[in-house]
């Protein structure tokens, strides 16, 4: 791994790029959980990212692409290979044409929504409280309060694992419920263009404030979590099934089913990835026994469990 680190340092030479060894992933996930990444790298531009991807492919080294770590559970054992931190150098955004925004994959959705507000553009209010980046949101077609990325994204610039760049339109992205072609084709999202509508800044701000208040009221934002833990099963609400199974407040170690919203598993303090996974397995088994419904985890898992 030392040899790989030296090779990466020879590639990542721009001012804001870096490579770190044994970086605790608990610093980079909203769950505040996760062992160390063997190598944690921040390429400074597309050429450096392409070279990194090609080197790791040649050496058969796993590469994981990290945004804000907001829908992610990382193993307590840590991660082999390289974690690429997109939030470091792809966190830009700005107007594109008359009524569109171009945003880098590492830009927080909250900042993208604020950027839209500053240009009196409506359509991205739903994303203001989603604690992820544009890249992660595009990859999983993130959504809330009746809208989703599919409704605003017009094109996405991606890089394949050979370092080649492709531009995909909305249809080519194959957006579905919490999915797109990005994961299936193993692409790295670089940036996205979002088409919005002219609006009144006061009304846009009021809508964002209203959604923020609803989130504070209903979601356990005071504790670390990975957001909604389970996907919505067809015809049901995951949180309601969990609540009706008598699981509100149930815990394993430092992990707990939120008493405020049963669709969230939270880190009450000192939770491990093993605690979270044990609790989620208990929730899935109990809901299956009570209602015959299979709950699928929305939170992605990295590493060995």
C-alpha positions as CSV (number, residue, x, y, z in Angstrom):
1,X,0.0,0.0,0.0
2,X,3.0,2.3,0.6
3,X,4.0,1.8,-3.0
4,X,0.5,2.7,-4.2
5,X,0.5,5.8,-2.0
6,X,3.7,7.0,-3.6
7,X,2.3,6.4,-7.1
8,X,-0.8,8.4,-6.2
9,X,1.3,11.2,-4.7
10,X,3.1,11.4,-8.0
11,X,-0.3,11.7,-9.8
12,X,-2.0,14.1,-7.4
13,X,0.2,17.1,-7.7
14,X,-2.2,20.0,-8.0
15,X,-2.5,22.6,-5.2
16,X,-5.7,21.2,-3.5
17,X,-5.1,17.5,-4.0
18,X,-3.8,15.1,-1.4
19,X,-3.5,11.5,-0.2
20,X,-3.9,10.3,3.4
21,X,-3.3,6.9,5.0
22,X,-5.6,5.2,7.5
23,X,-8.1,8.0,7.5
24,X,-11.0,7.3,10.0
25,X,-14.2,7.1,8.0
26,X,-16.2,8.1,11.1
27,X,-15.0,11.7,10.2
28,X,-16.7,11.5,6.8
29,X,-20.1,9.8,7.3
30,X,-23.2,11.4,8.8
31,X,-23.6,8.3,11.0
32,X,-20.2,9.2,12.5
33,X,-19.3,5.5,12.2
34,X,-16.6,3.7,10.3
35,X,-13.1,2.3,10.5
36,X,-10.1,3.7,8.6
37,X,-9.7,3.9,4.8
38,X,-6.4,2.4,3.8
39,X,-6.0,5.4,1.4
40,X,-8.1,8.5,1.3
41,X,-7.5,10.7,-1.8
42,X,-8.7,14.0,-3.2
43,X,-7.8,14.5,-6.9
44,X,-7.7,18.2,-7.9
45,X,-9.0,17.9,-11.4
46,X,-10.4,15.5,-14.0
47,X,-6.9,14.5,-15.3
48,X,-5.8,13.5,-11.9
49,X,-9.0,11.5,-11.2
50,X,-8.7,9.7,-14.5
51,X,-5.1,8.8,-13.8
52,X,-6.1,7.6,-10.3
53,X,-8.9,5.4,-11.7
54,X,-6.6,3.9,-14.4
55,X,-3.8,3.1,-11.9
56,X,-6.2,1.4,-9.5
57,X,-7.9,-0.6,-12.3
58,X,-4.4,-1.8,-13.5
59,X,-3.6,-2.9,-10.0
60,X,-7.1,-4.3,-9.3
61,X,-7.4,-2.0,-6.3
62,X,-11.0,-1.1,-5.2
63,X,-12.0,2.6,-5.5
64,X,-15.0,4.0,-3.7
65,X,-16.4,7.4,-4.5
66,X,-17.4,9.5,-1.5
67,X,-19.7,12.5,-1.3
68,X,-21.0,13.6,2.0
69,X,-21.2,10.1,3.4
70,X,-24.9,10.7,4.2
71,X,-26.4,7.4,3.0
72,X,-23.6,5.2,4.1
73,X,-22.6,2.6,6.7
74,X,-18.9,1.9,6.8
75,X,-17.6,-1.3,8.4
76,X,-15.9,-1.0,11.7
77,X,-13.0,-2.9,10.1
78,X,-12.4,-0.1,7.7
79,X,-11.8,-0.2,4.0
80,X,-9.2,-1.6,1.7
81,X,-8.2,0.3,-1.5
82,X,-8.8,4.0,-2.1
83,X,-11.6,6.3,-1.1
84,X,-12.0,9.3,-3.4
85,X,-13.4,12.4,-1.7
86,X,-15.4,14.4,-4.2
87,X,-16.5,17.0,-1.8
88,X,-13.0,18.4,-1.6
89,X,-12.6,19.7,-5.1
90,X,-15.9,19.2,-7.0
91,X,-17.9,21.5,-4.7
92,X,-18.6,24.3,-7.2
93,X,-21.8,25.6,-8.8
94,X,-23.2,28.4,-10.8
95,X,-25.8,29.5,-13.4
96,X,-25.9,27.7,-16.7
97,X,-27.7,29.7,-19.4
98,X,-31.0,31.4,-18.5
99,X,-32.8,29.0,-16.1
100,X,-30.3,26.2,-15.3
101,X,-27.6,25.5,-12.7
102,X,-24.4,23.5,-13.2
103,X,-23.1,21.9,-10.1
104,X,-20.1,19.8,-9.3
105,X,-20.6,16.3,-7.8
106,X,-19.2,17.4,-4.5
107,X,-21.5,20.4,-3.9
108,X,-23.8,19.9,-1.0
109,X,-27.5,19.8,-2.1
110,X,-28.3,22.4,0.5
111,X,-25.8,24.8,-1.2
112,X,-27.2,24.0,-4.6
113,X,-30.7,24.9,-3.4
114,X,-29.4,28.1,-1.9
115,X,-27.7,28.9,-5.2
116,X,-31.0,28.4,-7.0
117,X,-32.7,30.7,-4.5
118,X,-30.0,33.4,-5.0
119,X,-30.9,33.4,-8.7
120,X,-34.7,33.3,-8.0
121,X,-35.0,29.8,-9.6
122,X,-37.6,27.4,-8.3
123,X,-37.7,23.6,-8.5
124,X,-34.9,22.6,-6.1
125,X,-36.5,23.5,-2.8
126,X,-37.2,19.8,-2.1
127,X,-33.4,19.1,-1.9
128,X,-32.5,21.9,0.5
129,X,-32.7,19.5,3.5
130,X,-31.2,16.4,2.0
131,X,-27.8,15.9,3.6
132,X,-26.0,14.8,0.5
133,X,-24.0,16.0,-2.4
134,X,-25.1,16.5,-6.0
135,X,-23.2,13.4,-7.1
136,X,-24.7,11.1,-4.6
137,X,-28.2,12.6,-5.2
138,X,-27.9,12.0,-8.9
139,X,-26.6,8.5,-8.5
140,X,-29.5,7.4,-6.2
141,X,-32.1,9.8,-7.6
142,X,-32.6,11.4,-4.2
143,X,-36.0,12.8,-3.5
144,X,-38.2,14.3,-0.8
145,X,-41.6,16.0,-0.4
146,X,-43.0,15.0,-3.8
147,X,-40.0,15.6,-6.0
148,X,-36.7,14.0,-7.0
149,X,-33.6,14.6,-9.0
150,X,-35.1,13.0,-12.1
151,X,-37.5,16.0,-12.3
152,X,-34.7,18.6,-12.6
153,X,-31.6,17.0,-14.1
154,X,-31.1,17.5,-17.8
155,X,-27.6,16.2,-18.3
156,X,-24.8,14.5,-16.2
157,X,-21.1,14.5,-16.9
158,X,-19.6,11.2,-15.8
159,X,-16.3,9.3,-15.9
160,X,-15.9,5.6,-16.4
161,X,-13.3,3.6,-14.6
162,X,-11.0,3.8,-17.6
163,X,-10.9,7.6,-17.2
164,X,-13.1,8.3,-20.2
165,X,-15.8,11.0,-19.9
166,X,-19.4,10.6,-21.1
167,X,-22.3,13.1,-21.0
168,X,-25.7,11.5,-20.3
169,X,-29.1,13.1,-20.8
170,X,-32.1,12.5,-18.5
171,X,-33.3,9.5,-20.3
172,X,-29.9,7.9,-20.5
173,X,-29.6,8.2,-16.8
174,X,-32.3,5.6,-16.3
175,X,-33.6,7.2,-13.2
176,X,-35.8,5.0,-11.0
177,X,-36.8,4.9,-7.3
178,X,-33.5,5.6,-5.5
179,X,-31.4,4.4,-8.5
180,X,-29.9,5.3,-11.8
181,X,-27.5,3.8,-14.3
182,X,-24.5,5.3,-12.5
183,X,-24.1,2.4,-10.0
184,X,-24.9,-0.3,-12.6
185,X,-22.3,1.1,-15.0
186,X,-19.8,2.0,-12.3
187,X,-19.5,5.6,-13.3
188,X,-18.2,8.5,-11.3
189,X,-20.4,11.6,-11.4
190,X,-18.5,14.7,-12.1
191,X,-21.2,17.3,-12.5
192,X,-24.9,17.8,-13.3
193,X,-27.0,20.4,-15.1
194,X,-30.4,21.1,-13.6
195,X,-33.2,22.9,-15.4
196,X,-35.3,25.1,-13.1
197,X,-38.0,27.7,-13.5
198,X,-38.0,31.4,-12.8
199,X,-39.7,32.1,-9.4
200,X,-40.2,34.7,-6.7
201,X,-37.3,34.6,-4.2
202,X,-39.6,35.3,-1.3
203,X,-41.8,32.4,-2.2
204,X,-38.9,30.1,-2.8
205,X,-37.4,31.0,0.6
206,X,-40.8,30.5,2.3
207,X,-41.1,27.0,0.8
208,X,-37.5,26.1,1.9
209,X,-38.2,27.4,5.4
210,X,-41.5,25.4,5.6
211,X,-39.8,22.2,4.5
212,X,-36.9,22.8,7.0
213,X,-39.4,23.3,9.8
214,X,-41.2,20.0,8.9
215,X,-38.0,18.1,8.9
216,X,-37.0,19.5,12.3
217,X,-40.4,18.5,13.7
218,X,-40.5,15.0,12.3
219,X,-36.9,13.8,11.8
220,X,-34.3,13.1,14.5
221,X,-31.8,15.7,13.2
222,X,-30.2,16.1,16.6
223,X,-28.6,12.6,16.3
224,X,-26.1,11.3,13.7
225,X,-27.9,9.0,11.2
226,X,-27.8,8.1,7.5
227,X,-31.2,9.5,6.8
228,X,-34.1,7.1,6.0
229,X,-32.7,3.7,6.8
230,X,-35.1,1.6,4.7
231,X,-36.6,2.0,1.2
232,X,-40.3,2.5,1.0
233,X,-41.9,-0.9,0.3
234,X,-44.7,-0.8,-2.4
235,X,-48.0,0.1,-0.7
236,X,-46.5,0.8,2.7
237,X,-44.4,3.3,4.7
238,X,-41.4,1.7,6.3
239,X,-41.6,3.9,9.4
240,X,-45.3,3.0,10.0
241,X,-44.5,-0.7,9.7
242,X,-41.6,-0.4,12.2
243,X,-43.8,1.6,14.6
244,X,-46.7,-0.8,14.4
245,X,-44.3,-3.7,15.1
246,X,-43.6,-2.1,18.5
247,X,-40.0,-1.2,17.6
248,X,-40.0,2.5,18.5
249,X,-36.9,3.2,20.6
250,X,-35.5,-0.4,20.4
251,X,-31.7,-0.4,20.5
252,X,-28.6,-2.5,20.0
253,X,-25.5,-1.0,21.6
254,X,-25.4,2.6,20.6
255,X,-27.8,2.2,17.7
256,X,-31.5,2.9,18.2
257,X,-34.7,3.1,16.2
258,X,-35.6,6.8,16.6
259,X,-38.4,7.5,18.9
260,X,-39.2,10.6,16.8
261,X,-39.4,8.8,13.4
262,X,-39.2,5.0,13.3
263,X,-37.9,5.1,9.7
264,X,-34.5,6.4,11.1
265,X,-31.9,4.3,12.9
266,X,-29.7,6.8,14.8
267,X,-26.4,6.8,16.6
268,X,-27.2,7.6,20.2
269,X,-23.5,7.7,21.0
270,X,-20.7,5.2,20.4
271,X,-22.7,3.1,18.0
272,X,-20.7,0.7,15.8
273,X,-21.5,-0.5,12.3
274,X,-22.1,-3.9,13.8
275,X,-24.7,-2.3,16.2
276,X,-26.5,-0.7,13.3
277,X,-26.6,-3.8,11.2
278,X,-27.7,-6.0,14.1
279,X,-30.5,-3.6,14.8
280,X,-31.6,-3.3,11.2
281,X,-31.6,-7.1,10.9
282,X,-33.9,-7.3,13.9
283,X,-36.2,-4.7,12.5
284,X,-36.4,-6.5,9.1
285,X,-37.1,-9.9,10.8
286,X,-39.8,-8.4,13.0
287,X,-41.6,-6.5,10.3
288,X,-41.5,-9.6,8.1
289,X,-43.0,-11.7,10.8
290,X,-45.7,-9.2,11.6
291,X,-46.7,-8.0,8.2
292,X,-45.0,-10.3,5.6
293,X,-43.2,-7.3,4.1
294,X,-39.5,-7.4,3.2
295,X,-37.8,-4.1,4.2
296,X,-34.8,-3.3,2.0
297,X,-32.1,-1.1,3.4
298,X,-31.7,2.2,1.6
299,X,-28.4,2.8,3.4
300,X,-25.4,1.5,1.4
301,X,-22.8,-0.6,3.1
302,X,-19.1,-0.4,2.5
303,X,-16.5,-3.0,3.7
304,X,-16.8,-6.3,5.4
305,X,-19.5,-7.0,7.9
